[in-house]
Amino acid sequence: MKKIVIAIDGYSGTGKSSTAKQVAAGLGYTYIDSGAMYRAVTYFFLQEGIDFSDDNQVNNSLKNCNISFDGPSIFLNGEDVDHQIRTMKVNQNVSQVSAISEVRKKLVEQQRRMGEAKGVVMDGRDIGTIVFPKAELKVFMTADMDVRAERRRKELAKKGIKEDLETIKANLEKRDKIDSTRADSPLKKADDAKEIDTSHLTLNQQIDKIVEMAESIIYEG
Ligand code: DC
């Protein structure tokens, strides 16, 4: 059966990751959370006390930063960092780190290698535009800010992290701005991406829509 690459981009809190994960499971594909990779680098820099604005520090430190996946879990230099990369501290710094070209270069190379064999669903901000511009299916997800903030609040609460809605909203707005205005690979919809507004969709509806789109490409020949 034909294998394809599915690129899912969009703003934070639109349900990209949960959707992408389930779409991959439904199709028997590998799910790759590219945002987790930027988060892992951010966590590493914070641990190492790296000054993000110092190119030398950034480049030297990147050499010692090894990211890998084992199923859905992400490892930083062999340590499982699934939980450590989801804190507000990382949320507050990840957009600055992901605007650094050297960081993007390293991670995009690794992402392309992971997608070489196809049969992958990758979500992020530049997957359909930069990482896999030839992906067979590109989806761009949006949702109202209030819906996105409430989703993020619930997600954090599930992990035992209490954060008020206004702080979350302010963080999302700030990240949207940095992500979509940065010079290198800004967040934007690829011309050939299908846009899905998830404000009034359930997770299952989002998943079904994308699986349907994927299957029509996979079985069309
Ligand atoms: O999807 P997320 O919220 O976990 O992503 C965290 C940050 O990483 C987000 O603010 C922007 C950045 N990112 C990126 O620049 N490019 C990607 N492909 C994925 C994420």
Residues whose N, C-alpha, C, O or C-beta is under 5 A from the ligand:
A	BS01	DC	S12 S34 G35 A36 Y38 V94 S95 S98 D123 G124 R125 D126 R175 D179
